[in-house]
Amino acid sequence: MSIGVLSVMTLSACSDKFLEDKKNYDNLNTDVYNYYSGAKARLNDIYAQCLPWMTEMAGAESNKRFTGVSAGLPDMASRSTEEYAGEWSDFVNPNVTLTGGATGTAVPDFFMGKVTDIQQSTYGRIRNINDFIAGVEGSTLSQQQKDELLGQAHFFRAWMYFNVVKWYGGVPIVTEVQNPEVGTFTPRSSTKECFQFIFDELNTAASQLAATTTNGGWSGSDWGRVTAGTALALKGRALMLWASPLFNRKGEDRWTSAYQEMKNDLNTIRSCGYDLFKTANNLNGSDFALQFMQLTKNPEAVFVTLHNSITTESDEQQNNPWEAKVRPKNTAGSGLAASYTLVNLFPDKNGIIVPGTGTYKWLKPSGTYDKNYPFVDRDPRFYRTFAFPGVKWAYSGDPTKKDPNNPSYGNGKNYVLWNYVWYTTDDDTKRDDKTGSDAARAADNFLTSKSSIYVRKKSDDGGIKGATQMYTYMADYDQPFKTSAAPLIELRFAEVLLNLAEAACGANDVDAALGYLNQVRSRAGVRNLTTADFQGGDNQAACMSAILYERQVEFAYEGKRFYDMRRWMLFDGGATKPDNTPATYTLTGWGGNTCTWLGVTPWNGQRRERIEFQTAKTYGKGGTTYDSDPLLKAGTARDVIVDLDDASTDLSTQTANLKTWYQNNFYIVEKYSDPTDAAKNLETITFKPKYYILGFKQNVQENNKEIPQTVGWEMSSGGAFGTFDPLAE
């Protein structure tokens, strides 16, 4: 099936009730666009279809928000990075080879989606947008109304194309509503043409939305809609992708023009009301945490999906499931286990990389670091990103209705995470190896849920929010935190600044790059970075490395890391050209290896492990039930905690006290987390070079027979390989 035929399914009905004199909502006639209310209702339908969503990016046809966007859950993207451990994604599994052919493990489909449902089909959504643009352009609305509506539609058309181009390079560009006629076909455009189309669309969107949104942005019930600033911010992200090694193998200077353009766009972005979220009291990184908890106009939220806490199962219920996922099991949540690898990579309290991590060698390490006590004197963002035994993490709700053995902690307001483990056999209490044991149990009714460090980021922290939480704790629900109105911020103002820093560095204006970088660091509560913090290499390479490191910390668990690793080719540095690809795939810029140039350790060949906080061997073994904790049975008080909201005791003192308590009561050991093979040999990350730019899955090829497969990827049948080169101009 051609793209033209694929995209011509009947327009689905809008859920909005508008224009009661119009009876045919399935096949909307063009007259609907002559009414501002009707056109806006159709636009709202586009928002519903195209906004990013808090789901796991898996490329599955059942994924309603089928855009290939990761929101930070342990999905195919995030499980390919340092953020999660214990399970390979197909992208990094050493035992899997993704293929576009009829056999083997199928490459994910981020291109087509569900053909039978226009709202779950990439080009079905684009068809809806094209129909909207044509309808509004041909309507009798005023020019001001047209600009306001069209600017938003052009943004979403660019957004949809960006989310396929980032995976595949060149794709068919369809800008008209095509009829289902035999022979209708749109070929793949070059990657350069696709990027130019995205840039043009976003410039058009910014121009059309300028009059409406550059005086502080939308207000009232319209807040959350895209603005001229949103369009220009997304253009900055796209410019960085086009300039990055993924699509710029020769290292051509695409940076200088991008830098100038992005620098010129910054004032417009700010004029739409965007800036770093700050308050007058940034206690222990509280501003960093609070930026994700704003239900009203938030300067940080440049591109945002809004949710609500409506509990009635209906079309109006649009809850954010993050809170239910991130809260630990004994609060009646699910709990997301953080990777010890990323825990160790976070900076010290000055925002400087800690010694011994060995990943960013052009950056000068600071101080000393004991991996057994990773919570001592770290970057304030560390404490707002991770939770560990002995840290207060308040909420509001009664978890005992879900399980009477769950600790109440005053209905959550005094909740402290105590998720250490003990062993239940004499032999296991003597173990010093890394293999772990099924005989362990975790405290406070965690029992077999034995995660040592949890993801805390973006949770509705009861300590700094108090009683104004964004969720409604529904004790009778399977997931009591499910009804959360927390916004999902896809593009933050911090990214605007770090994209600009990257462009400046690429243009070799290191001083300007550090200036933008340090604005983000200042909000985080760490000192400015200077060239004195660099070592070895040259300042441009060290600065770029520092920017990527800052992004790794600032955007942890926001679905951005895999995107950065792909575009900078951090799995192998781009050192190996995929089989069955032309010379255009050879990386000749950046010295032929981005990892070497950046001074970073390639991700291929590495593993992610976990740390385990065990009760000290002097406590002996415990039982298998919630009330058989040997530490508590011995009468040991758990009276030393880290309370991020305690302004009376500085954080260094709190963490030092907790370290002493650990030394007296815990035995700490690193445990294997990533898989081992059948013979117990350690397996390591293996990302194959052809994965940097994807090919089409078998079903895509069979439904679009005229569209060529990407070079290096198998055809749906036979032994042939694709012919389309996404790096050719």
C-alpha positions, -999 to 999 in steps of 0.1 A, spaced: 0 0 0 14 34 -8 16 63 16 -12 79 -3 -36 50 1 -25 43 37 -35 78 47 -70 80 33 -91 64 59 -123 82 68 -120 110 93 -129 98 127 -155 117 146 -145 144 171 -155 138 207 -162 175 211 -199 185 207 -200 215 184 -220 229 156 -252 210 164 -266 219 130 -239 198 114 -250 161 115 -222 142 97 -193 141 122 -176 111 105 -172 127 71 -168 163 81 -176 187 52 -155 218 46 -182 241 60 -171 231 95 -140 252 91 -160 284 85 -169 284 122 -142 292 147 -157 269 173 -158 240 148 -123 246 135 -109 248 171 -127 216 180 -110 199 151 -77 214 162 -83 200 197 -87 166 181 -52 170 166 -38 178 200 -54 147 214 -39 126 186 -4 141 185 7 152 220 33 130 236 19 106 262 32 89 294 34 54 278 62 30 272 78 36 238 76 2 222 66 7 186 36 -15 191 4 -11 171 -16 -10 203 1 22 214 -25 49 209 2 76 212 21 62 183 49 87 179 81 69 190 86 93 219 100 81 252 87 97 284 112 81 308 96 49 317 117 17 314 109 12 277 129 3 247 147 37 247 155 41 284 164 4 289 191 10 262 208 36 284 224 39 319 190 48 335 176 13 341 193 -21 347 183 -57 348 167 -62 314 180 -57 279 161 -38 253 162 -53 219 184 -24 208 212 -35 232 206 -72 237 237 -92 227 216 -122 218 193 -103 194 197 -90 159 169 -67 147 158 -73 111 134 -59 86 130 -93 70 105 -121 76 127 -140 101 144 -130 133 135 -103 158 115 -76 140 128 -40 141 102 -17 159 78 1 137 79 38 144 69 47 109 34 35 101 14 24 132 -20 8 131 -33 10 95 -69 4 104 -71 33 128 -63 68 115 -55 81 151 -30 53 156 -13 58 122 15 82 117 4 93 83 -32 91 93 -25 118 118 -6 138 92 -37 134 69 -59 148 96 -35 178 99 -34 183 61 -72 182 60 -73 208 88 -48 231 71 -66 230 38 -99 235 54 -89 265 74 -70 281 45 -101 278 24 -125 290 51 -142 323 57 -125 329 90 -107 361 97 -69 361 89 -62 365 126 -82 334 134 -66 315 105 -31 324 117 -39 313 152 -52 280 142 -28 272 113 2 280 134 -7 253 158 -14 228 130 19 235 112 37 229 145 21 195 149 28 186 113 65 194 119 63 174 152 49 143 135 76 145 108 104 151 133 94 119 151 98 97 120 128 115 105 148 111 137 145 73 133 146 69 95 161 100 79 143 107 47 106 98 45 77 107 22 65 143 26 28 145 22 12 179 25 -21 174 7 -51 152 14 -46 124 -11 -75 104 -26 -75 65 -25 -67 60 -61 -46 33 -76 -11 46 -84 -12 73 -58 24 73 -44 47 97 -26 84 87 -27 109 91 2 124 125 2 161 130 11 169 135 47 181 171 39 147 179 23 129 165 53 148 186 77 143 217 56 106 209 55 106 207 93 125 239 97 101 257 72 70 244 90 83 255 124 92 290 111 58 292 95 42 282 128 62 307 147 53 335 123 16 327 124 15 324 162 36 355 169 8 380 172 -11 357 196 16 343 218 47 366 220 31 388 246 36 363 274 20 332 258 -15 317 262 -34 324 294 -64 309 311 -78 277 297 -56 280 266 -24 276 286 -6 245 274 -12 252 237 19 255 215 33 290 209 57 307 186 83 299 212 74 262 212 79 261 174 113 278 176 124 256 205 115 224 186 134 239 156 164 242 178 162 205 187 159 196 150 188 219 141 210 200 166 199 166 152 208 178 117 242 190 129 250 160 150 271 131 138 241 108 132 232 129 101 264 148 96 291 120 92 316 144 75 314 169 103 303 197 81 298 231 97 261 231 102 267 245 137 275 281 129 243 289 111 223 269 136 239 288 165 231 322 149 195 312 142 189 297 176 205 328 193 182 350 173 152 329 183 159 330 220 142 364 226 110 352 209 110 321 230 113 342 261 86 366 249 62 337 250 67 335 288 93 307 289 123 307 313 139 285 339 115 277 367 128 294 399 114 304 433 129 325 461 137 294 482 156 267 463 162 244 493 182 213 484 172 215 448 135 221 454 132 243 424 144 214 402 117 192 417 89 218 417 91 225 380 74 192 373 46 199 398 30 230 384 -7 228 374 -9 264 363 13 285 339 48 272 342 77 290 324 97 258 321 70 240 301 78 250 265 60 219 251 37 202 275 9 176 277 -17 185 303 -36 159 323 -64 159 349 -73 139 380 -109 131 370 -117 97 385 -147 88 364 -139 63 336 -147 84 306 -133 102 276 -126 132 299 -103 111 321 -67 119 311 -45 108 340 -7 108 341 4 73 353 39 84 363 31 88 400 16 53 401 47 39 384 73 57 405 60 54 440 74 23 459 55 -9 464 47 -3 501 29 29 493 7 9 468 27 21 438 49 0 415 84 15 420 110 21 394 145 8 402 173 31 393 205 19 378 235 20 401 256 30 371 237 63 367 237 68 404 275 68 404 277 91 373 259 120 390 281 149 401 293 160 435 277 189 454 296 213 432 282 198 400 316 182 392 321 146 381 332 123 409 364 103 408 364 67 397 335 67 372 359 68 342 333 79 316 342 115 309 379 118 308 382 154 295 364 166 327 384 170 358 370 150 388 365 165 422 371 154 458 367 118 469 338 94 464 328 62 482 305 41 460 291 24 491 276 57 503 265 73 471 242 98 488 269 118 505 276 154 492 261 151 457 246 175 432 212 187 446 195 171 416 208 137 428 184 139 458 154 149 436 162 121 411 169 92 434 155 77 467 175 55 490 171 38 524 166 65 551 153 93 529 119 110 536 96 109 506 62 121 518 28 116 501 -9 117 511 -28 84 513 -36 53 533 -16 23 518 -30 -1 545 -63 -4 526 -43 -19 498 -23 -42 521 -28 -41 559 9 -49 563 20 -17 545 35 9 569 12 40 572 38 66 583 9 89 593 -10 83 560 22 90 541 31 124 555 60 110 574 70 83 549 106 72 549 120 47 524 135 17 543 141 -8 516 172 -26 529 173 -64 528 181 -93 550 188 -130 542 167 -159 555 193 -187 555 226 -190 574 245 -197 542 232 -166 525 242 -143 554 278 -153 547 278 -144 510 302 -118 497 297 -124 460 277 -104 434 252 -130 424 225 -123 450 199 -147 463 162 -154 461 163 -160 499 166 -123 506 136 -102 519 132 -64 520 121 -43 550 88 -25 555 67 -50 536 88 -47 504 97 -84 509 105 -98 475 105 -63 459 142 -57 465 152 -26 446 179 -7 464 176 28 449 144 41 434 137 68 408 122 97 426 122 123 398 90 140 387 71 125 417 46 148 434 68 153 465 46 157 496 74 175 515 75 205 492 39 204 479 22 196 512 -16 190 508 -18 204 473 -8 172 456 -17 167 419 -31 132 424 -62 118 441 -51 88 462 -78 62 454 -71 34 480 -95 10 462 -78 13 428 -53 -12 416 -29 18 413 -41 43 440 -18 71 426 -33 66 391 -55 97 390 -27 123 387 -30 156 369 8 160 366 18 176 333 43 158 310 69 183 298 83 171 265 105 202 260 118 222 289 134 256 288 165 240 302 167 221 269 164 254 250 195 266 268 215 234 265 206 231 228 219 266 224 250 257 244 256 228 221 252 249 190 276 275 204 302 248 212 298 233 178 305 267 163 336 268 186 323 297 208 332 279 241 327 309 263 292 315 250 285 277 254 296 278 290 274 308 296 242 290 285 253 258 303 259 277 336 224 291 335 211 256 339 237 247 365 228 279 385 192 269 388 204 234 400 223 251 428 259 242 416 288 264 408 297 276 373 318 255 351 349 271 335 376 258 311 397 252 343 375 222 349 387 206 316 416 183 313 432 169 282 418 171 247 409 205 234 384 229 250 358 225 223 357 187 227 358 190 265 330 216 264 308 194 242 315 165 266 304 187 295 272 197 278 263 160 271 271 152 307 249 180 319 221 167 297 225 132 311 220 146 347 194 173 340 172 151 318 176 118 335 143 98 333 128 122 309 133 100 278 161 121 263 192 100 269 187 74 241 181 103 217 214 119 227 233 86 225 220 79 190 227 113 176 262 114 190 268 77 182 279 70 218 275 32 216 306 28 195 316 63 185 306 55 149 338 36 145 322 8 125 302 12 93 271 -11 91 273 -39 65 256 -33 32 259 5 34 276 29 11 306 52 19 282 79 31 278 59 63 315 62 72 321 88 100 350 110 88 343 140 111 352 141 148 384 122 140 364 92 129 352 84 164 329 106 185 337 88 217 374 93 213 369 130 204 345 136 233 367 116 257 338 93 268 337 56 272 317 38 245 285 23 259 290 -10 240 308 -35 262 295 -21 295 269 -33 320 246 -19 346 245 -33 381 228 -25 413 238 -20 449 223 -39 479 220 -25 514 219 -56 536 215 -57 574 249 -61 590 261 -97 594 260 -93 632 222 -92 629 221 -127 615 193 -141 594 156 -130 594 124 -146 584 103 -144 552 74 -123 566 70 -85 569 75 -86 607 107 -106 607 132 -78 601 163 -87 622 173 -51 625 141 -41 642 139 -73 662 173 -63 677 157 -30 688 178 -8 665 161 26 660 158 39 625 160 75 638 186 89 613 170 101 581 176 126 553 148 151 551 153 174 521 127 198 535 146 203 568 160 238 566 175 237 601 202 211 592 223 213 561 222 184 537 259 176 541 254 171 579 223 149 573 240 127 548 271 124 569 249 112 598 231 87 577 264 74 564 275 67 600 242 49 607 248 28 576 283 19 587 269 7 620 240 -12 606 244 -22 569 266 -45 549 269 -30 514 277 -50 483 273 -45 445 251 -71 428 248 -83 392 217 -68 376 221 -70 338 217 -105 324 243 -133 324 243 -162 299 234 -198 307 269 -204 319 267 -174 342 291 -154 320 285 -116 322 268 -102 291 274 -67 279 257 -39 260 257 -46 222 242 -20 200 248 -28 163 258 1 140 228 -3 117 205 6 146 216 43 145 192 48 115 163 23 113 149 3 85 112 -5 79 96 -35 96 82 -62 74 45 -50 77 55 -15 66 72 -28 35 43 -51 26 18 -22 29 40 3 11 56 -18 -17 68 12 -37 88 28 -8 124 16 -7 139 0 23 168 18 41 203 6 31 218 -20 55 183 -34 63 167 -65 50 139 -66 25 107 -83 37 113 -113 16 144 -128 0 180 -119 7 182 -84 -8 190 -53 12 175 -18 10 185 8 -16 175 41 0 205 60 15 193 84 42 228 101 43 229 109 5 220 144 -5 
